[in-house]
Amino acid sequence: MASSSHRIRLPPPPAPAEETVWQRWRRKQRTWLLRRFDQAILLLYRLIHRLDRAAPGEQRYFRVAIFGSSRIQEHDAIYGRVRELARRLSFMGCDIVTGGGPGLMRAANEGARAGAYRHRTKSFGLTILLPMEEQPNPFLDEVAQHSTFFSRLHQFIRLSHAYIVVDGGIGTTLEALMVWQLLQVRMLNGRPLIFVGPMWRGLRAFVEEEIIRHGLASPGDLQAAVWVDTLDEALPVVQSALDDFLRRNKVVLPPPAVEMPEGGAPAR
């Protein structure tokens, strides 16, 4: 143990500025008020946590969240691929959940609407109030408007039974990493997180080389997520989770309203 002569000696605090009695009272009142606000917010967080734990889980409808960029345009190839992915998921019997905005969110909701004729699935949009964000896209059956990213992400996690991550930016990465952490600490179980496409290989390599190799996470944490190259490869992963969900909850999907003919277009 280091001797007392080697202890770090901090400089004395600066002399307090001269305050009047009124200024000192106002400063103490402001500090007291801010602490009460912090305590109230913490109590509300605890209440939300208790309500979340007490709320019954969804046992009738299987929902897939699709995280993706709002900046992709309709003429981009990835737009059509995500729309087709969502259409096929909807045809399988999955509701689709997105952020409800433009870009790949719109593509997913559009595809969900196109495939909803079979099992009457729904398209959800969890929108966020931002000055630069456009209005909710026109392919939504239900809209939940949020004023914070925290509550929006919480509802994403509560609503969905599988999460598919397609091309996206900082917001998409934030959503994916939050789900990944919950899987890592076992606060989510049996809900696949699927990273699709080459853009996420760099993230996997970074986690493997800079986090796991240095002992900052376990090797099994990398396997908490599923990594695939194409959207087609994501479908069997979701199908397996859907089958397990239906079996555990004893859900029988209603007979399809219309069978999918060969060629992928609904019968007329």
C-alpha positions as CSV (number, residue, x, y, z in Angstrom):
1,M,0.0,0.0,0.0
2,A,1.3,3.4,-0.9
3,S,2.4,5.6,2.1
4,S,0.6,8.8,3.0
5,S,3.4,10.8,1.5
6,H,2.5,9.5,-2.0
7,R,-1.2,10.3,-1.8
8,I,-2.6,12.6,-4.4
9,R,-3.3,16.0,-2.8
10,L,-6.1,17.9,-4.5
11,P,-6.0,21.6,-4.6
12,P,-8.4,23.4,-2.2
13,P,-11.7,24.3,-3.8
14,P,-12.0,27.9,-5.0
15,A,-13.5,30.4,-2.7
16,P,-17.3,30.6,-3.1
17,A,-18.5,33.6,-5.0
18,E,-20.2,36.2,-2.9
19,E,-23.9,35.5,-2.7
20,T,-26.7,37.4,-1.2
21,V,-29.1,35.7,1.0
22,W,-31.8,35.8,-1.7
23,Q,-29.4,34.3,-4.3
24,R,-28.4,31.5,-2.0
25,W,-32.1,30.7,-1.2
26,R,-32.9,30.6,-4.9
27,R,-30.0,28.3,-5.7
28,K,-31.0,25.9,-2.9
29,Q,-34.7,26.0,-4.1
30,R,-33.6,25.2,-7.7
31,T,-31.5,22.3,-6.5
32,W,-34.3,21.0,-4.4
33,L,-36.8,21.2,-7.3
34,L,-34.4,19.5,-9.8
35,R,-33.9,16.6,-7.3
36,R,-37.7,16.2,-6.9
37,F,-38.0,16.1,-10.7
38,D,-35.3,13.4,-10.9
39,Q,-37.0,11.4,-8.2
40,A,-40.4,11.6,-9.9
41,I,-38.9,10.5,-13.3
42,L,-37.2,7.6,-11.6
43,L,-40.5,6.6,-9.9
44,L,-42.2,6.7,-13.3
45,Y,-39.5,4.5,-14.9
46,R,-40.0,2.0,-12.0
47,L,-43.8,2.1,-12.5
48,I,-43.4,1.5,-16.3
49,H,-41.1,-1.5,-15.5
50,R,-43.6,-3.0,-13.1
51,L,-46.5,-2.5,-15.6
52,D,-44.3,-4.1,-18.3
53,R,-43.6,-7.1,-16.2
54,A,-47.2,-7.5,-15.1
55,A,-48.7,-7.1,-18.6
56,P,-49.6,-10.4,-20.2
57,G,-47.5,-11.2,-23.2
58,E,-49.0,-11.3,-26.7
59,Q,-50.1,-14.9,-27.3
60,R,-52.3,-14.5,-30.4
61,Y,-50.3,-12.6,-33.0
62,F,-46.7,-13.0,-34.1
63,R,-45.1,-9.7,-35.0
64,V,-41.8,-9.0,-36.8
65,A,-40.0,-5.6,-36.4
66,I,-38.0,-4.5,-39.4
67,F,-35.4,-1.8,-38.7
68,G,-34.1,0.1,-41.7
69,S,-33.1,3.5,-43.1
70,S,-35.6,6.3,-43.8
71,R,-33.3,7.7,-46.5
72,I,-33.7,4.9,-49.1
73,Q,-35.7,5.8,-52.1
74,E,-38.3,3.7,-54.0
75,H,-36.0,3.3,-57.0
76,D,-33.2,1.8,-54.9
77,A,-32.9,-2.0,-55.2
78,I,-33.0,-2.6,-51.5
79,Y,-36.5,-1.0,-51.3
80,G,-38.1,-3.6,-53.5
81,R,-36.3,-6.4,-51.7
82,V,-37.5,-5.3,-48.3
83,R,-41.0,-4.8,-49.6
84,E,-41.0,-8.4,-50.9
85,L,-39.6,-9.7,-47.6
86,A,-42.4,-8.0,-45.7
87,R,-45.0,-9.3,-48.2
88,R,-43.8,-12.9,-47.7
89,L,-43.7,-12.5,-43.9
90,S,-47.2,-11.1,-43.9
91,F,-48.3,-14.0,-46.1
92,M,-46.8,-16.4,-43.5
93,G,-49.0,-14.9,-40.8
94,C,-46.7,-12.2,-39.3
95,D,-47.7,-8.7,-38.4
96,I,-45.1,-6.1,-39.4
97,V,-43.8,-3.4,-37.1
98,T,-41.7,-0.5,-38.3
99,G,-41.0,3.1,-37.4
100,G,-43.8,4.1,-39.6
101,G,-41.8,6.6,-41.7
102,P,-40.4,6.8,-45.2
103,G,-37.6,4.7,-46.8
104,L,-37.3,1.1,-45.9
105,M,-40.0,1.5,-43.2
106,R,-42.4,2.4,-45.9
107,A,-41.2,-0.5,-48.0
108,A,-41.9,-2.9,-45.2
109,N,-45.3,-1.5,-44.4
110,E,-46.2,-1.5,-48.1
111,G,-45.1,-5.2,-48.4
112,A,-47.1,-6.0,-45.2
113,R,-50.2,-4.5,-46.8
114,A,-49.7,-6.5,-50.0
115,G,-49.5,-9.8,-48.2
116,A,-52.2,-9.2,-45.6
117,Y,-55.0,-10.8,-47.7
118,R,-54.1,-14.3,-46.6
119,H,-54.3,-14.1,-42.8
120,R,-55.5,-10.5,-42.3
121,T,-52.2,-9.5,-40.8
122,K,-51.6,-5.9,-39.7
123,S,-49.0,-3.2,-40.4
124,F,-47.8,-1.2,-37.4
125,G,-46.0,2.1,-37.3
126,L,-44.3,3.5,-34.2
127,T,-43.6,7.1,-35.3
128,I,-41.4,9.7,-33.6
129,L,-41.9,13.4,-33.4
130,L,-39.0,15.0,-35.2
131,P,-38.8,18.4,-37.0
132,M,-37.3,16.7,-40.1
133,E,-39.4,13.6,-40.1
134,E,-42.2,13.2,-42.6
135,Q,-45.7,12.2,-41.9
136,P,-46.5,8.5,-41.3
137,N,-46.4,6.5,-44.5
138,P,-49.8,5.5,-46.0
139,F,-49.5,1.8,-45.5
140,L,-50.2,1.6,-41.7
141,D,-53.1,-0.1,-40.0
142,E,-52.2,1.2,-36.6
143,V,-50.0,4.1,-35.5
144,A,-48.5,4.9,-32.1
145,Q,-46.8,8.3,-32.0
146,H,-43.9,8.7,-29.6
147,S,-42.2,11.9,-28.4
148,T,-39.0,10.1,-27.2
149,F,-36.7,7.4,-28.7
150,F,-36.7,5.6,-25.4
151,S,-40.4,4.9,-25.3
152,R,-40.5,4.1,-29.0
153,L,-37.7,1.5,-28.7
154,H,-39.4,0.1,-25.6
155,Q,-42.6,-0.5,-27.6
156,F,-40.6,-2.0,-30.5
157,I,-39.3,-4.6,-28.0
158,R,-42.6,-5.2,-26.3
159,L,-44.6,-5.6,-29.5
160,S,-42.3,-7.8,-31.5
161,H,-41.3,-11.5,-31.5
162,A,-38.5,-11.2,-34.1
163,Y,-36.3,-8.4,-35.3
164,I,-34.8,-8.0,-38.8
165,V,-32.1,-5.4,-39.4
166,V,-31.7,-4.3,-42.9
167,D,-29.6,-1.4,-44.3
168,G,-29.7,1.6,-42.0
169,G,-27.8,4.3,-40.3
170,I,-27.3,5.4,-36.7
171,G,-31.0,5.0,-35.6
172,T,-31.1,1.5,-37.1
173,T,-27.8,0.6,-35.4
174,L,-29.1,1.9,-32.0
175,E,-32.3,-0.2,-32.3
176,A,-30.4,-3.3,-33.2
177,L,-27.8,-3.0,-30.5
178,M,-30.4,-2.4,-27.8
179,V,-32.1,-5.7,-28.8
180,W,-28.8,-7.4,-28.9
181,Q,-27.9,-6.3,-25.4
182,L,-31.2,-7.5,-24.0
183,L,-30.6,-10.9,-25.7
184,Q,-27.0,-10.9,-24.2
185,V,-28.3,-10.4,-20.6
186,R,-31.2,-12.8,-21.1
187,M,-33.9,-10.2,-20.7
188,L,-35.2,-11.3,-24.0
189,N,-35.4,-15.0,-24.9
190,G,-36.5,-16.9,-28.0
191,R,-36.8,-13.7,-30.1
192,P,-34.3,-13.9,-33.0
193,L,-32.3,-10.8,-34.0
194,I,-31.4,-11.1,-37.7
195,F,-28.7,-8.9,-39.3
196,V,-29.2,-9.0,-43.1
197,G,-26.7,-8.0,-45.7
198,P,-23.0,-7.2,-46.2
199,M,-23.1,-3.8,-44.4
200,W,-23.3,-5.5,-41.0
201,R,-20.3,-7.8,-41.6
202,G,-18.1,-4.9,-40.4
203,L,-20.1,-4.7,-37.1
204,R,-19.7,-8.4,-36.6
205,A,-15.9,-8.2,-37.3
206,F,-15.6,-5.2,-34.9
207,V,-17.4,-7.0,-32.1
208,E,-15.3,-10.2,-32.7
209,E,-11.9,-8.5,-33.0
210,E,-12.2,-5.5,-30.6
211,I,-14.7,-6.7,-28.0
212,I,-14.7,-10.5,-27.7
213,R,-10.9,-10.9,-28.4
214,H,-10.1,-8.5,-25.6
215,G,-12.4,-10.3,-23.2
216,L,-15.1,-7.5,-23.1
217,A,-17.8,-9.9,-24.1
218,S,-18.2,-13.7,-24.3
219,P,-17.9,-15.6,-27.6
220,G,-21.5,-16.8,-27.1
221,D,-22.7,-13.2,-27.2
222,L,-21.9,-13.0,-30.9
223,Q,-24.2,-16.0,-31.5
224,A,-27.1,-14.2,-29.7
225,A,-27.7,-12.6,-33.1
226,V,-28.2,-14.3,-36.5
227,W,-26.1,-13.1,-39.4
228,V,-27.3,-13.8,-43.0
229,D,-26.3,-12.4,-46.4
230,T,-29.7,-12.2,-48.1
231,L,-33.3,-11.5,-47.1
232,D,-34.3,-15.0,-48.3
233,E,-32.1,-16.5,-45.6
234,A,-33.9,-14.5,-43.0
235,L,-37.3,-16.2,-43.7
236,P,-36.5,-19.7,-42.4
237,V,-35.2,-18.1,-39.1
238,V,-38.5,-16.3,-38.7
239,Q,-40.5,-19.3,-39.8
240,S,-38.9,-21.4,-37.0
241,A,-39.7,-18.7,-34.4
242,L,-43.2,-18.4,-35.7
243,D,-43.8,-22.2,-35.5
244,D,-42.5,-22.3,-32.0
245,F,-44.7,-19.3,-31.0
246,L,-47.8,-21.0,-32.5
247,R,-46.9,-24.3,-30.7
248,R,-46.2,-22.8,-27.3
249,N,-49.4,-20.7,-27.3
250,K,-51.6,-23.3,-29.0
251,V,-52.6,-20.8,-31.7
252,V,-54.2,-22.1,-34.9
253,L,-54.0,-19.7,-37.8
254,P,-57.3,-19.2,-39.6
255,P,-57.6,-20.8,-43.0
256,P,-56.1,-18.6,-45.6
257,A,-58.5,-16.2,-47.3
258,V,-56.7,-16.7,-50.7
259,E,-54.1,-19.2,-51.6
260,M,-50.9,-17.9,-53.1
261,P,-50.7,-19.2,-56.7
262,E,-47.5,-20.0,-58.4
263,G,-45.8,-16.8,-59.6
264,G,-46.3,-14.9,-56.3
265,A,-49.4,-12.8,-57.2
266,P,-52.7,-13.2,-55.3
267,A,-55.5,-15.0,-57.1
268,R,-58.2,-12.7,-58.5
